[in-house]
Amino acid sequence: MSGGSVGARAQMPGDATGSVTLARVLPGLFPPAAAGLAGTERRIVLWLVVLVGVLGTAVALAGGQATIQQRLALAWAGVAIACAVPWHRLSRGAFSVVPLAVTAWTALLVQATGGAASPYSGVYYLAVVLGAVVVPPLWLGIAVGAVAAAANLAPVAYAATDALERNELFVRAGLLLTSASFASWLTHELTRVVVIASTERQALGHEQDVATEMRRLQGLRQEYMAVIAHELRNPLIAVGAAARVVAKDVQGRPSEAMANGIVQEIRHALDLLDGLTDVSSLESGRLRIVLRPTELTGLIRSTVNGQAPEHTIGLTGVEQPIVVLADEARIAQVIRNLVGNAAKYSPLGTTIEVRAGLGADRRSAIVQIRDEGPGIPPLERAQLFERFSRLSTAGATRGSGLGLYISRGIVRDHHGDLTADWPPGGGTVFTFSLPLASDATR
């Protein structure tokens, strides 16, 4: 009985051999930890019965009452049997024999000490309480109380009783039955609450374990992505450089187009690799952002210069400096993504408007990029900022579907936001905000 040994060690410090022996001889008093709430209840009840037996024995020995001493000897035999039964191996309802045995013993004690006039009639309440605590079905706990009430009325049948004694017996019987009903109901409700609380605690612990494991796996994924980026970037760059050299060597020949195609594919692969790395960093909270006072309008001019040679870029509001608290490289990445998308989805030769200014609250800077493209179909607007989102208007254009997702994540890490709008005149307007450096440092 390894389970009993463990339970005994948990309850009785000291010699391990002694603990094992007690757990084997008295498994009722030392149930294994696996017995749970029911095992704890039965153990407490048995210890309570033992304590009451010790006190009763002390009183009997002090009073020299031989009849009571005989009844106590019978009680101790029953207690020993109850403590020697491995209740954790039986059904929970089996323990109902204990309060029934206490009821029967109390009836014998009352009979030997005066019947209706016995001073020990109150012990029936002990049986009622035990029945309410350890008998799981509500009706069975009430039934134990009914048996105690009936046993309390037994003196009416075997002894002469006057009207006052009979009234006292019937009143006590009513109180026993009422106490059994209320105590059983209260115990049933308390047990239900404890079980619900225990279940919720276990569920919460499971959720916390799952969350911890998810964070661990997310960290592993971030490390894996970093390794992939490191291992793939250098070979891709080398292949791209070699392809550019080949393209120059075969200039004017049919293989030039193939070499240039390799250069474009390498560039696309590097962009995709950068995007996947940024997504992993955003989701794990490890995206490196260093906030410094940054002159926004100058950053816009330098970033968009020459970016969309097949379009006209109109700049508005970039004449006056606007200083924001930002990571210059990351905000430049956002601007390139938005202007690149505008160029990709707009007809050749159209204008891409880039506007900068202050927000209505005068505490943030606003940047808007507007194109003259077909806009976003209404049914697809909800997925615009999702990962790997490819809209029906993309056509044959290349892209990973990560640019807008990453851009919004970068802006939000700057305590701003990135939104999209579709004005009546057509096209799409992307707007992002950044806190002013003067306001952020207050």
N, C-alpha and C positions, 0 to 999 in steps of 0.2 A: 504493500500500500504506500507507494511513493508519494501519492497526493496527500494522504494523511500525515506522513512524516513532514512534508513541507509545511502543512498547516500547523502542526505542533510546534515546529521550530519557530514559526512566526509568532506563536502565542506564548511560548514558554522558553525564555532564554536559559542557557545553562548547558547541562550535559546532553549531548545529542542522543545518546543511547536511551536516556530517560524520556526524552521527548518522543522518540519512536515508540517506546513501550506504552506511554500514555495514549498516544494517537491510535494504537492498535487495540488497547483495552477499552478506552472511553472515546470512541469516534464521534459520539454525539456531542461531547463537550469540545472536541478538537476537530471540527470538520475541515476538509481541505479548502483552499482558497477558491477552487473552482465551484464550490457549492453556491456561491453568490449571495444575493440578498436573503433568499429563503434559508440558507445555511446559517447566516448571521442571526436571523430571527429565532430559529430553533435553539441555537447555542445560547442566546441571551435568556430564553425561557427556561432552559435547563439549569443555567446558573442561578436564575431567580428561584427556581424550585429548590435547588440545593441550599441557597441562602435562607429561605423560609424554613426548610427542614432543620438547619442548624439552630436557628432562633427558637423554633418550636421544641426541639430537643432540650435546649438549655432551660426553657421555662418548665418543661415536664420534669426534668431532673431536679430543678430547684423546688418544685411543688410536691414531689414525691407521689405523683398520681400514677399508680401502676397501670390502670386501664389505658390512660393516654400513652404511657410508655409502650404498651403493646401495639397500639395503633401506629405510633411513630416507627416502631421496628418494621411493621408492614409497609409504611410509607417509604422507609429507606431502601427496602428491598425493591419497591417499584422504581424509585429514583435510580438505583444502580442499574436496573434493567434498561430504563430509558436512556441512561448515559452510555450504555454499552451497545445500543442499536445504531448501526450506520445509517442514519436517516437520509444522508445525502444520496444514498443509492436507491431510496424508495421514493414514491410519489409524494408530493407535498401534502396531500390530503391525509396520508397515513399518520402524520403526526397528531391528528385529531384524537387519537387514543389517549394522549397524555392529558388533555383537559378532561376527557371523560373519566380517566382513572382518578384524577384529582377530585372530580365530582363524587365518584363512588366512595373514595376514601373519606371525604368530608361527611357523606351520609352515615358511614360507620362511626365516625368520631362523634357526630351529633347524637346518634342513637345511644352511644355509651356514656354521654355526658348530660343527659337530661331531656333528650328529644326536643320538644317545642321550646323548652326553657334553656336549651344549651347555649352557653356563651360563645360557642365556636361556629354559629350559623353564618357569620360573616365571611367564613372561608369560602363559601359558595361563590362569592364575587371574584375570588382569585381564579377559580375555574372558568368563570365567564370571561374574564380579561384574557386568560391564556387562550381560550377558544377563539376570541376575536382576533388575537394577534397572529396565531399560527395556522388557522384554517383558511385556505385561500378563497373558496367560494363563499359569497355573502350569505347564502341560505344555510350553508353548513355551520358557519359561526353562530347564526341565530338558533340553529337546531341544538347546538351545544348549550346555549343559554336556556332553551326550553327544557332540556334534560336536567340542568341544574335547578330550574324553577320547580320541576316535578319532584326532584329529590328533596327539595326544601319542604314540600307539602307532605312527605312521607309520614312524619309523626302523627298526622291526622288519622292514618290507617292503623298504626300499631300502638298508639298510646292515647290515653284519655286526655282530652284537651278541652279547656273551657272556651267560651265565646271570644274572650280577649286574645287568647293564644292563637285561636284559629284566624281571627282577623289579622294578627301580626304575621302569621305564616302566609296568608294570601297577599297581604301588602308587599311582603318581602319577595314573593314569587313574581308579582307584577313588576317590581323594581328590577329583579334579575332578568326578566324577559326584555324589559325596556332597555336596560343597560347593555344586554347582549346585542340587541338590534342596533342601537346607536353606536356602540363600540365597533361592531363588525362593519357597519357602513363607513365609519370614520377611518378604520384601518384599511378598508378596501380603497377608499379615495386617496389616502396618503400613499398607499403602495402604488396606485396608478400614477400619481404625480411623480413619485420617485422613479418609476420605470420610464416615464416620458422624459424626465430630466436626464436620466442616465442615457437613454437612447439619443437625445439631442446632443449630449456631451460627446458621446461616441461619434456621432455624425460630424460634429464640429471638429473633433480631433482628426477624423478621417479627411475632412476638407482641408485642414491645416497641413496634414501630411501630403495630400495631393498638391496643394499650393507650393509647399517646400520642394517637392519632387519636380514640379513644373519649373520652378525657378532654377533648380539645379540643371535640368535638361536644357533650359534656355541658355544658361551659362555655357554648357557644353557645346550647344549649337553655335553660340557666338565664337567660342574658341575654334570650333571646326571651320567656321566661315573664314576666320582670320588665317588659319592654316591654308585653306583652299586658295584664298586671295594671294597669299604669299607665294604658294607653289605654282600658281597658274600665271600670275602677272608677268614675272620675268621671262618665261618662255614665249608668252604671247607678244610681249614687247620686242623680243628678239626676232620672232617670225615676222612681225610687222616691219621692223627695220630692214630685214633681209628682202622682204617683198618690195619695199620702196626702192632699194638699190637695184633690184631686178627690173622694176618698172622703168628706171632711168636707162638701164643698159639696153632694154629692148624697145626703147621709145621709137614709135613709128612702125613697129611690127605688130602682127596680130596678137602675139602673147602679151602685149602691153595691157590690154583690157583685163586679161586674167590676173596679171600682177596687181593692177589697181583694185580689182575686185577682192583680192586677198587682203589688201590694206584696209578696205572698207569693212570687211568681215571682222578683221582683228580689232578695229576701232569699235565696232558694235559689241564684240565680245567683251572688251575692256569696260565699256559703258555698262553692260549688263552685270559684270562682276562688281563694279563699283556700286551699282544699285542694290544688288543683293547684300553686299557688305553693309551699306547704309541702313537697309531695312532691318537687318539683324541687330545693328547697333541701336536703332531707334526703339525696337521692341524690348531690348534688354536694358534700356536706360544707360547705355554706354557710349552714346554718340558724343564725340569730343566737340565741345563748343566752348570757346574762350571769348567771353564778352568784354569788349573794350569800346570806348567812345570811337565811333566810326562816322566819317563824313559820307552820308548816304548818296547825295546827288553826284558827287565825284565818282563813287563806286558804280553808279548806274551808267554814267557816260563811258567809263573805261570798260565795263563788262559788255555793253551792247555794241561797242564799236567794232564793226566788221563782222558781227555774228550772223546777220542775215543778208548776205550780199544781193540776193534776188528779190528783196523787199525794201521798201522805204521805211526807215524807223524815225518816227516823229517824237521828239523829246519836249516835254512841257514841264515847267516848274523845277528845272534842274539848274537854274541860274544862281539861285541863292543856296548857301550851304545849309544842310539839315544834319545835325549830329545825333546819331542814335547809339544805343548800347547794343552792340551786335558782334558776332563773329564774322569778320569781313569775308573770309573764304566761303563760309556756308551761305551767307546771304547772296554772294555772287553766284553760287551754285543755284539758288532759287531763281534768281533773275534769268540765268542762262536757260534753266528748264522752261520757264514760262515764255520767254521770247522764242526759244526753240520750238515749243509747241505751237505758238502762234504762227511761226513761219511754216511749220510742217502742215498745218491744216488750213492755211490761207492760200488763195490763188496767187500765182507769181505776179510780181509787180504791184501788189496791194500794199497798203500802209499799215504798219504796226505802231500803235500809239503807246508810248510809255510816259506816264504822268506821275509826278511826285508832289507831295504837299503835306500839310498838317491835318490831323483829324479834327473833328468837331470839338473834341474835348481839349484840344491844344496840348495834349500830353503824349501824343503818339504821332508818328509819321505814317503816311499812307502812300503806297505805290500801286499803280494800276497799269495793267498791260491789256490792251484791247486789240483784237484782230478783226479782219473782215471776212472771216471764214463762214461756213454754213451754220455754225453754232452747234449746240448739243441737243439731240432729240429729247423731248420732255420725259419720256419713259426711261431714259438712260442717265438722267442727271443725278439720281440718287447714288449711283455707283461710280461717279466721276473720280472720287478721291480714294477708291478702294485699291488694294494691291492687285497688280496684273490686270487692271481694267483696260480693255480694248473696246472702244466704241465702234458703232457701225460706220461712223464718218471717217474712220482711220484709213479705209481703203487699202492701198498697197504700201502705205508708209510703214517704215520700220520703227519699232519701239518695244520696250519691255513692259510698259504699263505700270512703271514704278515711279515715274518722275513726279507726278502730282502728289502721290502718297508721301514720298520722301520730302517734298517741298513743304507740305502742310506740317509734317512732323518737325522739320527744322524751325519753321516759323513759330509753332506752338512752344518749342523749347526756348524761344526768345520771348515768351509771354505775349505773343501776338496771335493772329489768326489769318488763315488764307481762305477766301471765299470766291465763288464764281457767280456771275450774273449774266443775263441775256437781255440787253437793251432792245427797245423796239426797232432801232435802226439796223439790227442784225449783228452777227458776230458774237464773240464771247469776251467778257471782261473779267479778268482775274485781279483780285484786290488783296493785298496783304498789309498788315500793320506791324509796326515795331515801336517799342517804347523809346521816347526821347532820352538821351543820356542825362540831360539836366534834371528831368523828372525822376528817372530811375535811381539817381544817386542822392536824392533828398533824404 
